[in-house]
Amino acid sequence: MKLLQMVLAVALTVFSALAFAQAIDINTATAEQLEKGLKGIGPKKAADIVKYREANGPFKSVDDLAKVPGIDRAVVAALAG
């Protein structure tokens, strides 16, 4: 019985985390939203993403973030994963 309660508690925790997770739209998010919502993106990189987007138009995929100066493939891979 105790094992079942533990399994249910873990399942509830996982499903709650997934339910409250919010996707960030890199084409509409503000720099502040990007900074708070994307792991590995600080204020400078968030501002650079917005600046690049304003100058070059919307991103077609997350992979396009690698075109932003200062954002390398490792950051893009972490975000895509």
Buried (B, 14 or more C-beta within 10 A) or exposed (E): EEEEEEEEEEEEEEEEEEEEEEEBEBEEBEBEBBBEBBEEBEEEBBBBBBEBBEEEEEBEEBEBBEEBEEBEEEBBEEBEE
